[in-house]
Amino acid sequence: MFNGKQVSVVLATYREKNSISRSIEEFFQTGLVDEVIVVNNNAESGTDEEVKKTKARIVHESEQGYGYAFRRGITEAVGDYVILCEPDGTFCGKDLVRFLAYVSDFDVVLGSRTNRSTLEKGTDMGALRRFGNVVYAKIIEILFGAKTITDIGCTYKLFTKDALSKIGPEFKTNNPLFATELILLLVSHKISFVEIPVSFRRRIGHSTIISHWYKWIIWGTRVFAYIWFFWIGWNFKKFKKLL
């Protein structure tokens, strides 16, 4: 509970058996979280057993994909504030306090991993990855006339229920592009947001998206194309309204 408002945390899990219980406990230890919802997205064997060691609630989503998992978790959350995060050990539950510090002034608080001051040595957020995130973020700023954005792929985000009610009906993406879709929906709907730096630690386990250099190239191309197609569709909708 924070200032009389309920706080929900949504964690989507696939290959985080060895880190998920620690991630859950970090959020509960803040004393601010009313519920942690873990969306088991066909996770590795033993994950549920780790979650059951905590007070978190397990939800199973059979449709595979980052977007499917978080969209399901959002519908399950009952809090006035809904926090999205990954339980792979990279993010810190205690950073929740930073997010809540801004909720009286903004509908959404976005995390950013591009500030080197908050990056743990040895993370997979190297110079190339930071550069790519910043470049794509600036493209979004220019295309949509948005405020400052530096990271389009950070899962750690806080939404008010009101903000989710405005953009939720337009959710379409079921894969990891959902993280970028959330930002594009915010800027296209002119929802108030602020971006803050978050701690970023070494991942426990391996990412299936950016484990090899050629996957970086493929993923970067997909993100670039997605941003432009979203912008084209957004302008087409505005044009139709003028007819």
C-alpha positions in Angstrom: 0.0 0.0 0.0 1.2 3.5 -0.9 -0.6 6.6 0.2 -3.8 4.6 0.5 -3.4 3.0 -3.0 -2.9 -0.7 -3.7 0.3 -1.8 -5.4 0.5 -4.8 -7.7 3.7 -6.2 -9.2 3.5 -8.4 -12.4 6.4 -10.8 -13.1 6.4 -12.9 -16.2 8.6 -16.0 -16.0 9.9 -18.5 -18.6 13.5 -19.3 -17.6 14.0 -17.7 -14.2 13.6 -20.6 -11.8 16.9 -19.8 -10.1 16.2 -16.1 -9.5 12.4 -15.7 -9.2 12.0 -16.3 -5.5 14.6 -13.7 -4.7 12.9 -11.2 -7.1 9.6 -11.7 -5.4 11.0 -11.3 -1.9 12.8 -8.1 -2.9 9.4 -6.5 -3.8 7.6 -7.7 -0.6 10.5 -6.5 1.5 9.8 -2.9 0.5 6.6 -3.1 2.6 4.7 -1.3 -0.2 3.5 -4.2 -2.3 0.0 -5.7 -1.8 0.4 -8.5 -4.4 2.9 -10.1 -6.7 1.4 -11.9 -9.6 3.7 -14.4 -11.3 2.6 -15.3 -14.9 4.0 -18.8 -15.6 4.5 -18.7 -19.4 5.3 -22.4 -20.0 8.2 -21.9 -17.6 10.9 -24.5 -16.9 10.1 -27.3 -14.5 10.4 -26.3 -10.8 9.4 -22.7 -11.3 6.0 -23.1 -9.6 7.7 -24.8 -6.6 10.0 -21.8 -6.2 7.1 -19.3 -6.4 5.1 -21.3 -3.8 7.9 -20.6 -1.3 6.7 -17.0 -1.3 3.4 -15.1 -0.9 3.1 -14.5 -4.7 0.1 -15.6 -6.7 0.7 -17.9 -9.7 -1.2 -17.5 -13.0 -0.6 -19.8 -16.0 -0.6 -18.4 -19.5 -0.3 -21.2 -22.1 0.1 -18.8 -25.1 3.9 -18.4 -25.4 5.3 -14.9 -25.6 6.4 -11.9 -23.5 3.4 -9.9 -24.6 0.9 -12.7 -23.9 2.4 -13.1 -20.4 2.4 -9.4 -19.4 -1.0 -8.8 -20.9 -2.4 -11.6 -18.9 -0.7 -10.3 -15.7 -2.2 -6.8 -16.3 -5.7 -8.2 -16.5 -5.1 -10.1 -13.2 -3.7 -7.2 -11.3 -6.1 -5.4 -8.9 -3.8 -2.6 -7.7 -4.2 1.1 -8.3 -0.6 1.0 -9.4 0.6 -1.8 -11.6 4.4 -2.5 -11.9 5.8 -4.7 -14.6 9.2 -6.3 -14.1 11.3 -9.3 -15.0 12.4 -11.8 -12.3 15.8 -12.7 -13.9 17.8 -10.9 -11.2 18.6 -7.8 -13.3 16.2 -5.5 -11.6 16.0 -4.4 -8.0 12.7 -4.6 -6.0 13.9 -1.7 -3.8 13.8 0.6 -6.9 10.1 0.5 -6.6 10.4 3.5 -4.1 11.9 5.6 -7.0 8.9 4.9 -9.2 6.3 5.7 -6.5 8.0 9.0 -5.8 6.6 10.2 -9.1 3.1 8.9 -9.2 1.5 12.0 -7.8 2.7 13.9 -10.9 2.6 11.3 -13.7 0.4 8.5 -14.9 3.3 6.3 -15.9 6.9 6.0 -14.7 9.3 4.3 -17.1 12.6 2.7 -16.1 15.8 3.3 -18.0 19.0 1.2 -18.1 21.0 3.6 -20.2 22.6 5.5 -17.2 26.0 3.9 -16.6 25.9 5.1 -13.0 23.2 2.5 -12.2 24.7 -0.4 -14.2 26.4 -3.2 -12.4 29.7 -4.3 -13.9 29.3 -7.3 -16.1 25.7 -6.7 -17.2 24.7 -7.4 -20.8 23.8 -3.7 -21.2 26.9 -2.8 -23.1 27.7 0.3 -25.1 26.1 -1.0 -28.3 22.9 -2.0 -26.6 22.6 1.3 -24.8 23.3 3.2 -28.1 20.6 1.2 -29.9 18.0 1.9 -27.2 18.8 5.6 -27.2 18.7 6.0 -31.0 15.3 4.3 -31.2 14.0 6.3 -28.3 15.0 9.6 -30.0 13.3 8.4 -33.2 10.1 8.0 -31.2 10.6 11.4 -29.6 10.9 13.1 -33.0 8.0 11.1 -34.7 5.5 11.6 -31.9 6.7 14.9 -30.4 7.3 13.0 -27.1 9.2 14.0 -24.0 12.6 12.5 -23.0 13.0 8.8 -23.6 16.3 6.9 -23.5 15.3 3.2 -23.3 12.6 1.5 -25.3 13.2 -2.1 -24.0 13.2 -1.8 -20.3 10.4 -3.9 -18.8 10.5 -2.2 -15.4 7.5 0.2 -15.6 4.8 1.6 -13.4 1.2 2.3 -14.7 -1.8 3.8 -13.0 -5.0 1.8 -13.6 -6.3 4.8 -15.4 -3.5 4.8 -17.9 -3.9 1.1 -18.5 -7.6 1.5 -19.1 -6.8 4.0 -21.9 -4.2 2.0 -23.8 -5.2 -1.6 -22.8 -7.9 -1.9 -25.6 -5.2 -1.3 -28.2 -2.8 -4.0 -27.1 -1.8 -6.1 -30.1 1.7 -7.3 -29.6 2.3 -10.7 -28.1 6.1 -11.0 -28.3 8.9 -8.9 -26.7 8.0 -5.9 -28.9 5.2 -5.4 -26.3 7.7 -3.4 -24.3 8.1 -0.9 -27.2 4.4 -1.0 -27.9 3.6 0.2 -24.4 5.8 3.3 -25.0 4.4 3.9 -28.4 0.8 3.8 -27.0 1.8 6.2 -24.3 3.2 8.8 -26.6 0.5 8.4 -29.2 -2.2 8.9 -26.5 -0.3 11.8 -24.9 -0.4 10.1 -21.5 1.9 11.9 -19.0 5.0 9.9 -18.1 8.5 10.4 -16.8 11.6 8.2 -17.3 13.9 7.4 -14.4 17.2 5.5 -14.1 17.0 2.0 -12.5 19.6 -0.3 -11.2 20.6 -3.0 -13.6 22.5 -6.1 -12.4 23.9 -9.2 -14.1 21.3 -11.6 -15.4 20.9 -15.0 -13.8 20.7 -17.3 -16.8 20.7 -16.4 -20.5 18.5 -14.2 -22.8 17.0 -16.0 -25.8 16.7 -12.7 -27.7 20.2 -11.2 -27.5 22.4 -14.2 -26.8 24.4 -13.9 -30.1 25.5 -10.9 -32.2 23.4 -11.9 -35.2 20.3 -12.0 -33.0 21.1 -8.4 -32.0 21.0 -7.4 -35.7 17.8 -9.3 -36.3 16.1 -7.9 -33.2 17.2 -4.3 -33.9 15.8 -4.5 -37.4 12.5 -5.8 -36.1 12.3 -3.0 -33.5 13.1 -0.3 -36.1 10.5 -1.6 -38.5 7.9 -1.9 -35.8 8.3 1.8 -34.7 7.9 3.0 -38.3 4.8 0.8 -39.0 3.2 2.0 -35.8 3.8 5.6 -36.8 2.4 5.1 -40.2 -0.7 3.4 -38.8 -1.1 6.2 -36.2 -1.0 8.9 -38.9 -3.4 6.9 -41.1 -5.9 6.9 -38.2 -5.6 10.6 -37.8 -6.1 11.1 -41.5 -9.3 9.0 -41.4 -10.7 11.2 -38.7 -10.3 14.2 -40.9 -12.3 12.7 -43.7 
